[in-house]
Amino acid sequence: MRHNGAAMKAIRQKCGIPLRRLAQDIGVDPGYLSRVENGQRGAGDETLHRYADRLDVPIEAITHEETPRDQDEPGSPRRDQPH
């Protein structure tokens, strides 16, 4: 599963969750998570699912090519529509 690091980071920041806290919550190293968000490293499906679950967003929000400014607030109707 391919991820969009920029979207991941934008959503995490909108949710107000520090990278270190999220990494701890989903059981990964903060340095690894930083590289994933910055597009320097790939992430496994399990990690991506834990990331999306923790931020309460659909997996599609972090696995397709969408610019960060296109992301809506969590729970918004537009974001939850299929792409």
Buried (B, 14 or more C-beta within 10 A) or exposed (E): EEBBBBBBBBBBEBBEBEBEEBBEBBEBEBEBBBBBBEEEBEBEEEBBBBBBEBBEBBBBBBBEEBEBEEBBEBEEEEBEEEE
